[in-house]
Amino acid sequence: MKKYVSWIGIVLIVAGAILLLISYLLHHTTNGMLLTGLLLIIIGIVGYIQGIKRSQGY
């Protein structure tokens, strides 16, 4: 399970970017949609960094 934490981070980053892209293309750029995409990207980055730290023993 530990090796999948970094992959979950990558998936969250991609999901956040896709959400931002879809909201832009549909001209539905409300604060809720933009904030959700931003939070997914931030949580994904933190998860990815934690996965790297755990796999390398830092």
All heavy atoms as TSV, in Angstrom:
chain	resi	resn	atom	element	x	y	z
A	1	MET	N	N	0.819	-1.196	0.000
A	1	MET	CA	C	0.000	0.000	0.000
A	1	MET	C	C	0.863	1.260	0.000
A	1	MET	O	O	0.474	2.271	-0.557
A	1	MET	CB	C	-0.913	-0.037	1.219
A	1	MET	CG	C	-1.829	1.141	1.321
A	1	MET	SD	S	-2.989	1.119	-0.030
A	1	MET	CE	C	-3.874	2.599	0.261
A	2	LYS	N	N	2.033	1.171	0.621
A	2	LYS	CA	C	2.888	2.358	0.712
A	2	LYS	C	C	3.353	2.833	-0.660
A	2	LYS	O	O	3.510	4.022	-0.876
A	2	LYS	CB	C	4.101	2.059	1.583
A	2	LYS	CG	C	3.776	1.916	3.045
A	2	LYS	CD	C	5.024	1.678	3.846
A	2	LYS	CE	C	4.700	1.509	5.300
A	2	LYS	NZ	N	5.888	1.257	6.107
A	3	LYS	N	N	3.584	1.888	-1.580
A	3	LYS	CA	C	4.069	2.309	-2.892
A	3	LYS	C	C	2.981	2.948	-3.738
A	3	LYS	O	O	3.268	3.614	-4.719
A	3	LYS	CB	C	4.697	1.134	-3.628
A	3	LYS	CG	C	3.739	0.041	-4.003
A	3	LYS	CD	C	4.454	-1.063	-4.741
A	3	LYS	CE	C	3.491	-2.166	-5.122
A	3	LYS	NZ	N	4.153	-3.191	-5.893
A	4	TYR	N	N	1.724	2.765	-3.372
A	4	TYR	CA	C	0.634	3.353	-4.133
A	4	TYR	C	C	0.283	4.765	-3.687
A	4	TYR	O	O	-0.502	5.432	-4.360
A	4	TYR	CB	C	-0.603	2.471	-4.050
A	4	TYR	CG	C	-0.402	1.110	-4.701
A	4	TYR	CD1	C	-0.483	-0.048	-3.955
A	4	TYR	CD2	C	-0.107	1.020	-6.054
A	4	TYR	CE1	C	-0.288	-1.277	-4.539
A	4	TYR	CE2	C	0.095	-0.204	-6.645
A	4	TYR	CZ	C	-0.007	-1.353	-5.883
A	4	TYR	OH	O	0.199	-2.570	-6.470
A	5	VAL	N	N	0.839	5.234	-2.596
A	5	VAL	CA	C	0.521	6.584	-2.116
A	5	VAL	C	C	0.990	7.628	-3.117
A	5	VAL	O	O	0.271	8.593	-3.393
A	5	VAL	CB	C	1.138	6.819	-0.720
A	5	VAL	CG1	C	0.958	8.259	-0.282
A	5	VAL	CG2	C	0.519	5.875	0.290
A	6	SER	N	N	2.149	7.451	-3.694
A	6	SER	CA	C	2.627	8.426	-4.673
A	6	SER	C	C	1.786	8.375	-5.944
A	6	SER	O	O	1.568	9.404	-6.589
A	6	SER	CB	C	4.097	8.183	-4.995
A	6	SER	OG	O	4.285	6.922	-5.594
A	7	TRP	N	N	1.296	7.202	-6.318
A	7	TRP	CA	C	0.432	7.106	-7.495
A	7	TRP	C	C	-0.905	7.786	-7.255
A	7	TRP	O	O	-1.473	8.385	-8.170
A	7	TRP	CB	C	0.210	5.653	-7.889
A	7	TRP	CG	C	1.412	5.054	-8.521
A	7	TRP	CD1	C	2.307	4.204	-7.955
A	7	TRP	CD2	C	1.901	5.295	-9.846
A	7	TRP	NE1	N	3.295	3.892	-8.841
A	7	TRP	CE2	C	3.078	4.539	-10.005
A	7	TRP	CE3	C	1.441	6.074	-10.898
A	7	TRP	CZ2	C	3.799	4.558	-11.192
A	7	TRP	CZ3	C	2.164	6.081	-12.081
A	7	TRP	CH2	C	3.326	5.327	-12.216
A	8	ILE	N	N	-1.422	7.689	-6.027
A	8	ILE	CA	C	-2.664	8.375	-5.697
A	8	ILE	C	C	-2.461	9.890	-5.822
A	8	ILE	O	O	-3.341	10.613	-6.289
A	8	ILE	CB	C	-3.151	7.978	-4.293
A	8	ILE	CG1	C	-3.565	6.510	-4.281
A	8	ILE	CG2	C	-4.307	8.848	-3.835
A	8	ILE	CD1	C	-3.858	5.957	-2.909
A	9	GLY	N	N	-1.293	10.361	-5.422
A	9	GLY	CA	C	-0.979	11.783	-5.560
A	9	GLY	C	C	-0.998	12.228	-7.010
A	9	GLY	O	O	-1.549	13.279	-7.339
A	10	ILE	N	N	-0.412	11.426	-7.892
A	10	ILE	CA	C	-0.401	11.757	-9.320
A	10	ILE	C	C	-1.827	11.770	-9.869
A	10	ILE	O	O	-2.200	12.659	-10.643
A	10	ILE	CB	C	0.472	10.753	-10.106
A	10	ILE	CG1	C	1.931	10.866	-9.693
A	10	ILE	CG2	C	0.311	10.933	-11.602
A	10	ILE	CD1	C	2.588	12.167	-10.090
A	11	VAL	N	N	-2.638	10.802	-9.460
A	11	VAL	CA	C	-4.027	10.731	-9.923
A	11	VAL	C	C	-4.806	11.967	-9.473
A	11	VAL	O	O	-5.590	12.536	-10.245
A	11	VAL	CB	C	-4.696	9.431	-9.439
A	11	VAL	CG1	C	-6.191	9.446	-9.682
A	11	VAL	CG2	C	-4.062	8.227	-10.104
A	12	LEU	N	N	-4.587	12.409	-8.235
A	12	LEU	CA	C	-5.280	13.598	-7.745
A	12	LEU	C	C	-4.840	14.854	-8.487
A	12	LEU	O	O	-5.664	15.733	-8.768
A	12	LEU	CB	C	-5.053	13.765	-6.245
A	12	LEU	CG	C	-5.788	12.779	-5.346
A	12	LEU	CD1	C	-5.367	12.982	-3.896
A	12	LEU	CD2	C	-7.276	12.933	-5.492
A	13	ILE	N	N	-3.570	14.958	-8.813
A	13	ILE	CA	C	-3.078	16.108	-9.571
A	13	ILE	C	C	-3.717	16.144	-10.953
A	13	ILE	O	O	-4.198	17.186	-11.407
A	13	ILE	CB	C	-1.535	16.066	-9.684
A	13	ILE	CG1	C	-0.900	16.273	-8.316
A	13	ILE	CG2	C	-1.029	17.116	-10.673
A	13	ILE	CD1	C	0.585	16.003	-8.281
A	14	VAL	N	N	-3.764	15.003	-11.619
A	14	VAL	CA	C	-4.366	14.936	-12.953
A	14	VAL	C	C	-5.870	15.218	-12.877
A	14	VAL	O	O	-6.415	15.937	-13.722
A	14	VAL	CB	C	-4.082	13.562	-13.606
A	14	VAL	CG1	C	-4.876	13.380	-14.879
A	14	VAL	CG2	C	-2.599	13.415	-13.879
A	15	ALA	N	N	-6.546	14.682	-11.845
A	15	ALA	CA	C	-7.983	14.924	-11.696
A	15	ALA	C	C	-8.261	16.406	-11.468
A	15	ALA	O	O	-9.220	16.960	-12.024
A	15	ALA	CB	C	-8.535	14.098	-10.541
A	16	GLY	N	N	-7.444	17.063	-10.668
A	16	GLY	CA	C	-7.610	18.495	-10.445
A	16	GLY	C	C	-7.386	19.305	-11.708
A	16	GLY	O	O	-8.132	20.247	-11.999
A	17	ALA	N	N	-6.380	18.926	-12.478
A	17	ALA	CA	C	-6.113	19.640	-13.735
A	17	ALA	C	C	-7.245	19.426	-14.734
A	17	ALA	O	O	-7.655	20.371	-15.430
A	17	ALA	CB	C	-4.789	19.169	-14.317
A	18	ILE	N	N	-7.768	18.214	-14.802
A	18	ILE	CA	C	-8.882	17.942	-15.709
A	18	ILE	C	C	-10.128	18.713	-15.277
A	18	ILE	O	O	-10.863	19.245	-16.114
A	18	ILE	CB	C	-9.149	16.424	-15.796
A	18	ILE	CG1	C	-8.003	15.750	-16.555
A	18	ILE	CG2	C	-10.482	16.129	-16.466
A	18	ILE	CD1	C	-8.060	14.248	-16.554
A	19	LEU	N	N	-10.365	18.779	-13.969
A	19	LEU	CA	C	-11.515	19.540	-13.468
A	19	LEU	C	C	-11.395	21.017	-13.832
A	19	LEU	O	O	-12.376	21.641	-14.258
A	19	LEU	CB	C	-11.647	19.379	-11.961
A	19	LEU	CG	C	-12.828	20.074	-11.306
A	19	LEU	CD1	C	-14.126	19.452	-11.788
A	19	LEU	CD2	C	-12.719	19.992	-9.812
A	20	LEU	N	N	-10.206	21.578	-13.701
A	20	LEU	CA	C	-9.999	22.975	-14.086
A	20	LEU	C	C	-10.189	23.175	-15.593
A	20	LEU	O	O	-10.776	24.164	-16.026
A	20	LEU	CB	C	-8.611	23.442	-13.662
A	20	LEU	CG	C	-8.371	23.589	-12.164
A	20	LEU	CD1	C	-6.919	23.955	-11.901
A	20	LEU	CD2	C	-9.295	24.619	-11.572
A	21	LEU	N	N	-9.718	22.224	-16.374
A	21	LEU	CA	C	-9.862	22.313	-17.821
A	21	LEU	C	C	-11.330	22.224	-18.232
A	21	LEU	O	O	-11.803	23.014	-19.062
A	21	LEU	CB	C	-9.057	21.213	-18.505
A	21	LEU	CG	C	-9.159	21.162	-20.028
A	21	LEU	CD1	C	-8.499	22.386	-20.630
A	21	LEU	CD2	C	-8.533	19.893	-20.550
A	22	ILE	N	N	-12.065	21.289	-17.644
A	22	ILE	CA	C	-13.479	21.133	-17.972
A	22	ILE	C	C	-14.266	22.373	-17.570
A	22	ILE	O	O	-15.125	22.852	-18.324
A	22	ILE	CB	C	-14.053	19.865	-17.316
A	22	ILE	CG1	C	-13.488	18.632	-17.999
A	22	ILE	CG2	C	-15.571	19.844	-17.366
A	22	ILE	CD1	C	-13.824	17.332	-17.304
A	23	SER	N	N	-13.979	22.900	-16.384
A	23	SER	CA	C	-14.710	24.095	-15.960
A	23	SER	C	C	-14.398	25.287	-16.860
A	23	SER	O	O	-15.268	26.117	-17.111
A	23	SER	CB	C	-14.393	24.424	-14.505
A	23	SER	OG	O	-13.048	24.817	-14.361
A	24	TYR	N	N	-13.190	25.364	-17.369
A	24	TYR	CA	C	-12.834	26.441	-18.291
A	24	TYR	C	C	-13.535	26.267	-19.635
A	24	TYR	O	O	-14.061	27.229	-20.196
A	24	TYR	CB	C	-11.316	26.489	-18.476
A	24	TYR	CG	C	-10.870	27.502	-19.498
A	24	TYR	CD1	C	-10.898	28.864	-19.203
A	24	TYR	CD2	C	-10.442	27.105	-20.756
A	24	TYR	CE1	C	-10.493	29.798	-20.141
A	24	TYR	CE2	C	-10.047	28.030	-21.695
A	24	TYR	CZ	C	-10.070	29.379	-21.386
A	24	TYR	OH	O	-9.685	30.302	-22.314
A	25	LEU	N	N	-13.516	25.051	-20.151
A	25	LEU	CA	C	-14.120	24.807	-21.460
A	25	LEU	C	C	-15.633	24.979	-21.445
A	25	LEU	O	O	-16.220	25.382	-22.448
A	25	LEU	CB	C	-13.755	23.400	-21.946
A	25	LEU	CG	C	-12.288	23.182	-22.308
A	25	LEU	CD1	C	-12.050	21.740	-22.672
A	25	LEU	CD2	C	-11.854	24.114	-23.422
A	26	LEU	N	N	-16.264	24.681	-20.320
A	26	LEU	CA	C	-17.716	24.826	-20.216
A	26	LEU	C	C	-18.136	26.216	-19.760
A	26	LEU	O	O	-19.328	26.465	-19.587
A	26	LEU	CB	C	-18.279	23.774	-19.253
A	26	LEU	CG	C	-18.144	22.319	-19.685
A	26	LEU	CD1	C	-18.680	21.399	-18.615
A	26	LEU	CD2	C	-18.855	22.087	-21.007
A	27	HIS	N	N	-17.171	27.106	-19.549
A	27	HIS	CA	C	-17.429	28.470	-19.071
A	27	HIS	C	C	-18.213	28.456	-17.764
A	27	HIS	O	O	-19.101	29.275	-17.548
A	27	HIS	CB	C	-18.160	29.299	-20.127
A	27	HIS	CG	C	-17.431	29.396	-21.414
A	27	HIS	ND1	N	-16.280	30.141	-21.540
A	27	HIS	CD2	C	-17.649	28.830	-22.616
A	27	HIS	CE1	C	-15.839	30.037	-22.783
A	27	HIS	NE2	N	-16.654	29.241	-23.450
A	28	HIS	N	N	-17.896	27.498	-16.919
A	28	HIS	CA	C	-18.563	27.355	-15.620
A	28	HIS	C	C	-17.509	27.544	-14.521
A	28	HIS	O	O	-17.262	26.670	-13.704
A	28	HIS	CB	C	-19.220	25.972	-15.529
A	28	HIS	CG	C	-20.076	25.809	-14.323
A	28	HIS	ND1	N	-21.213	26.535	-14.122
A	28	HIS	CD2	C	-19.953	24.991	-13.253
A	28	HIS	CE1	C	-21.763	26.171	-12.986
A	28	HIS	NE2	N	-21.008	25.238	-12.438
A	29	THR	N	N	-16.852	28.693	-14.545
A	29	THR	CA	C	-15.744	28.947	-13.629
A	29	THR	C	C	-16.250	29.619	-12.355
A	29	THR	O	O	-15.987	30.787	-12.099
A	29	THR	CB	C	-14.674	29.817	-14.300
A	29	THR	OG1	O	-15.296	31.003	-14.779
A	29	THR	CG2	C	-14.003	29.095	-15.439
A	30	THR	N	N	-16.976	28.863	-11.566
A	30	THR	CA	C	-17.404	29.380	-10.275
A	30	THR	C	C	-16.298	29.136	-9.259
A	30	THR	O	O	-15.390	28.335	-9.481
A	30	THR	CB	C	-18.693	28.687	-9.804
A	30	THR	OG1	O	-18.446	27.288	-9.685
A	30	THR	CG2	C	-19.829	28.920	-10.784
A	31	ASN	N	N	-16.382	29.835	-8.147
A	31	ASN	CA	C	-15.340	29.700	-7.133
A	31	ASN	C	C	-15.273	28.293	-6.567
A	31	ASN	O	O	-14.193	27.799	-6.243
A	31	ASN	CB	C	-15.578	30.708	-6.008
A	31	ASN	CG	C	-15.263	32.116	-6.449
A	31	ASN	OD1	O	-14.485	32.319	-7.364
A	31	ASN	ND2	N	-15.870	33.088	-5.787
A	32	GLY	N	N	-16.406	27.626	-6.453
A	32	GLY	CA	C	-16.420	26.266	-5.921
A	32	GLY	C	C	-15.679	25.288	-6.807
A	32	GLY	O	O	-14.912	24.451	-6.334
A	33	MET	N	N	-15.900	25.381	-8.101
A	33	MET	CA	C	-15.215	24.488	-9.047
A	33	MET	C	C	-13.712	24.756	-9.052
A	33	MET	O	O	-12.907	23.833	-9.046
A	33	MET	CB	C	-15.772	24.685	-10.461
A	33	MET	CG	C	-17.184	24.247	-10.653
A	33	MET	SD	S	-17.351	22.498	-10.936
A	33	MET	CE	C	-16.683	22.355	-12.562
A	34	LEU	N	N	-13.351	26.030	-9.081
A	34	LEU	CA	C	-11.933	26.375	-9.116
A	34	LEU	C	C	-11.234	25.978	-7.822
A	34	LEU	O	O	-10.105	25.475	-7.839
A	34	LEU	CB	C	-11.764	27.872	-9.381
A	34	LEU	CG	C	-12.272	28.368	-10.730
A	34	LEU	CD1	C	-12.149	29.883	-10.800
A	34	LEU	CD2	C	-11.540	27.715	-11.866
A	35	LEU	N	N	-11.896	26.181	-6.703
A	35	LEU	CA	C	-11.310	25.814	-5.411
A	35	LEU	C	C	-11.167	24.303	-5.280
A	35	LEU	O	O	-10.157	23.815	-4.759
A	35	LEU	CB	C	-12.161	26.372	-4.271
A	35	LEU	CG	C	-11.609	26.186	-2.867
A	35	LEU	CD1	C	-10.287	26.921	-2.726
A	35	LEU	CD2	C	-12.602	26.689	-1.846
A	36	THR	N	N	-12.138	23.554	-5.779
A	36	THR	CA	C	-12.053	22.096	-5.731
A	36	THR	C	C	-10.876	21.594	-6.565
A	36	THR	O	O	-10.120	20.728	-6.126
A	36	THR	CB	C	-13.363	21.467	-6.235
A	36	THR	OG1	O	-14.444	21.958	-5.449
A	36	THR	CG2	C	-13.308	19.966	-6.162
A	37	GLY	N	N	-10.706	22.136	-7.758
A	37	GLY	CA	C	-9.568	21.754	-8.588
A	37	GLY	C	C	-8.242	22.096	-7.943
A	37	GLY	O	O	-7.298	21.301	-7.962
A	38	LEU	N	N	-8.176	23.279	-7.337
A	38	LEU	CA	C	-6.952	23.690	-6.661
A	38	LEU	C	C	-6.644	22.782	-5.475
A	38	LEU	O	O	-5.493	22.365	-5.279
A	38	LEU	CB	C	-7.067	25.140	-6.191
A	38	LEU	CG	C	-5.895	25.696	-5.401
A	38	LEU	CD1	C	-4.660	25.787	-6.285
A	38	LEU	CD2	C	-6.238	27.045	-4.823
A	39	LEU	N	N	-7.658	22.460	-4.685
A	39	LEU	CA	C	-7.445	21.582	-3.530
A	39	LEU	C	C	-7.021	20.184	-3.952
A	39	LEU	O	O	-6.161	19.572	-3.302
A	39	LEU	CB	C	-8.699	21.524	-2.665
A	39	LEU	CG	C	-9.014	22.786	-1.876
A	39	LEU	CD1	C	-10.342	22.634	-1.133
A	39	LEU	CD2	C	-7.897	23.106	-0.906
A	40	LEU	N	N	-7.591	19.669	-5.029
A	40	LEU	CA	C	-7.167	18.356	-5.522
A	40	LEU	C	C	-5.701	18.372	-5.927
A	40	LEU	O	O	-4.950	17.437	-5.637
A	40	LEU	CB	C	-8.031	17.931	-6.705
A	40	LEU	CG	C	-9.420	17.406	-6.399
A	40	LEU	CD1	C	-10.185	17.166	-7.691
A	40	LEU	CD2	C	-9.357	16.138	-5.587
A	41	ILE	N	N	-5.280	19.431	-6.569
A	41	ILE	CA	C	-3.882	19.530	-6.990
A	41	ILE	C	C	-2.959	19.644	-5.785
A	41	ILE	O	O	-1.926	18.965	-5.708
A	41	ILE	CB	C	-3.702	20.715	-7.960
A	41	ILE	CG1	C	-4.419	20.424	-9.275
A	41	ILE	CG2	C	-2.228	21.003	-8.212
A	41	ILE	CD1	C	-4.479	21.585	-10.232
A	42	ILE	N	N	-3.316	20.460	-4.804
A	42	ILE	CA	C	-2.474	20.631	-3.615
A	42	ILE	C	C	-2.386	19.331	-2.817
A	42	ILE	O	O	-1.297	18.920	-2.393
A	42	ILE	CB	C	-2.992	21.793	-2.749
A	42	ILE	CG1	C	-2.755	23.115	-3.472
A	42	ILE	CG2	C	-2.321	21.798	-1.376
A	42	ILE	CD1	C	-3.380	24.308	-2.812
A	43	ILE	N	N	-3.529	18.667	-2.609
A	43	ILE	CA	C	-3.523	17.402	-1.875
A	43	ILE	C	C	-2.725	16.348	-2.637
A	43	ILE	O	O	-1.996	15.550	-2.046
A	43	ILE	CB	C	-4.971	16.934	-1.601
A	43	ILE	CG1	C	-5.638	17.876	-0.613
A	43	ILE	CG2	C	-4.991	15.506	-1.077
A	43	ILE	CD1	C	-7.124	17.669	-0.462
A	44	GLY	N	N	-2.817	16.356	-3.959
A	44	GLY	CA	C	-2.041	15.423	-4.769
A	44	GLY	C	C	-0.548	15.655	-4.657
A	44	GLY	O	O	0.235	14.707	-4.570
A	45	ILE	N	N	-0.131	16.914	-4.633
A	45	ILE	CA	C	1.293	17.224	-4.495
A	45	ILE	C	C	1.805	16.777	-3.133
A	45	ILE	O	O	2.874	16.160	-3.034
A	45	ILE	CB	C	1.531	18.733	-4.717
A	45	ILE	CG1	C	1.308	19.095	-6.178
A	45	ILE	CG2	C	2.940	19.137	-4.283
A	45	ILE	CD1	C	1.298	20.577	-6.460
A	46	VAL	N	N	1.035	17.058	-2.081
A	46	VAL	CA	C	1.446	16.645	-0.735
A	46	VAL	C	C	1.515	15.121	-0.645
A	46	VAL	O	O	2.463	14.560	-0.092
A	46	VAL	CB	C	0.481	17.231	0.326
A	46	VAL	CG1	C	0.734	16.618	1.688
A	46	VAL	CG2	C	0.612	18.737	0.378
A	47	GLY	N	N	0.528	14.438	-1.216
A	47	GLY	CA	C	0.537	12.974	-1.207
A	47	GLY	C	C	1.699	12.398	-1.981
A	47	GLY	O	O	2.310	11.409	-1.567
A	48	TYR	N	N	2.022	13.004	-3.099
A	48	TYR	CA	C	3.154	12.531	-3.893
A	48	TYR	C	C	4.474	12.702	-3.141
A	48	TYR	O	O	5.310	11.803	-3.128
A	48	TYR	CB	C	3.193	13.276	-5.225
A	48	TYR	CG	C	4.279	12.792	-6.141
A	48	TYR	CD1	C	4.168	11.577	-6.781
A	48	TYR	CD2	C	5.420	13.555	-6.364
A	48	TYR	CE1	C	5.167	11.121	-7.625
A	48	TYR	CE2	C	6.416	13.120	-7.203
A	48	TYR	CZ	C	6.288	11.899	-7.834
A	48	TYR	OH	O	7.281	11.450	-8.657
A	49	ILE	N	N	4.637	13.843	-2.491
A	49	ILE	CA	C	5.863	14.090	-1.730
A	49	ILE	C	C	5.962	13.122	-0.552
A	49	ILE	O	O	7.044	12.582	-0.276
A	49	ILE	CB	C	5.918	15.556	-1.268
A	49	ILE	CG1	C	6.119	16.469	-2.470
A	49	ILE	CG2	C	7.030	15.767	-0.241
A	49	ILE	CD1	C	5.986	17.936	-2.170
A	50	GLN	N	N	4.845	12.882	0.133
A	50	GLN	CA	C	4.859	11.929	1.247
A	50	GLN	C	C	5.196	10.521	0.759
A	50	GLN	O	O	5.901	9.776	1.439
A	50	GLN	CB	C	3.504	11.925	1.966
A	50	GLN	CG	C	3.216	13.175	2.731
A	50	GLN	CD	C	4.205	13.392	3.854
A	50	GLN	OE1	O	4.645	12.466	4.505
A	50	GLN	NE2	N	4.546	14.644	4.072
A	51	GLY	N	N	4.695	10.146	-0.397
A	51	GLY	CA	C	5.024	8.828	-0.961
A	51	GLY	C	C	6.499	8.688	-1.273
A	51	GLY	O	O	7.092	7.638	-1.044
A	52	ILE	N	N	7.102	9.751	-1.788
A	52	ILE	CA	C	8.532	9.715	-2.072
A	52	ILE	C	C	9.336	9.621	-0.788
A	52	ILE	O	O	10.294	8.857	-0.689
A	52	ILE	CB	C	8.956	10.956	-2.897
A	52	ILE	CG1	C	8.373	10.876	-4.303
A	52	ILE	CG2	C	10.460	11.088	-2.954
A	52	ILE	CD1	C	8.609	12.116	-5.122
A	53	LYS	N	N	8.944	10.388	0.217
A	53	LYS	CA	C	9.660	10.360	1.496
A	53	LYS	C	C	9.575	8.990	2.155
A	53	LYS	O	O	10.545	8.500	2.706
A	53	LYS	CB	C	9.096	11.412	2.449
A	53	LYS	CG	C	9.520	12.810	2.127
A	53	LYS	CD	C	9.012	13.768	3.175
A	53	LYS	CE	C	9.460	15.190	2.909
A	53	LYS	NZ	N	8.968	16.117	3.928
A	54	ARG	N	N	8.411	8.366	2.110
A	54	ARG	CA	C	8.248	7.044	2.730
A	54	ARG	C	C	9.019	5.970	1.983
A	54	ARG	O	O	9.527	5.048	2.599
A	54	ARG	CB	C	6.772	6.681	2.791
A	54	ARG	CG	C	6.037	7.462	3.832
A	54	ARG	CD	C	4.620	7.015	3.943
A	54	ARG	NE	N	3.928	7.837	4.927
A	54	ARG	CZ	C	2.632	7.914	5.041
A	54	ARG	NH1	N	1.866	7.210	4.237
A	54	ARG	NH2	N	2.090	8.674	5.945
A	55	SER	N	N	9.094	6.070	0.669
A	55	SER	CA	C	9.790	5.034	-0.092
A	55	SER	C	C	11.306	5.146	0.052
A	55	SER	O	O	12.005	4.154	-0.061
A	55	SER	CB	C	9.398	5.109	-1.558
A	55	SER	OG	O	9.923	6.268	-2.157
A	56	GLN	N	N	11.803	6.337	0.340
A	56	GLN	CA	C	13.245	6.522	0.464
A	56	GLN	C	C	13.708	6.526	1.906
A	56	GLN	O	O	14.903	6.594	2.172
A	56	GLN	CB	C	13.679	7.804	-0.229
A	56	GLN	CG	C	13.479	7.742	-1.723
A	56	GLN	CD	C	13.900	9.012	-2.402
A	56	GLN	OE1	O	14.282	9.988	-1.757
A	56	GLN	NE2	N	13.838	9.018	-3.710
A	57	GLY	N	N	12.809	6.485	2.859
A	57	GLY	CA	C	13.181	6.399	4.260
A	57	GLY	C	C	13.598	7.698	4.907
A	57	GLY	O	O	14.340	7.707	5.869
A	58	TYR	N	N	13.128	8.820	4.428
A	58	TYR	CA	C	13.469	10.110	5.041
A	58	TYR	C	C	12.628	10.372	6.237
A	58	TYR	O	O	11.530	10.088	6.381
A	58	TYR	CB	C	13.314	11.266	4.035
A	58	TYR	CG	C	14.416	11.321	3.034
A	58	TYR	CD1	C	14.194	10.999	1.715
A	58	TYR	CD2	C	15.698	11.699	3.408
A	58	TYR	CE1	C	15.220	11.042	0.784
A	58	TYR	CE2	C	16.718	11.748	2.493
A	58	TYR	CZ	C	16.471	11.427	1.184
A	58	TYR	OH	O	17.480	11.474	0.274
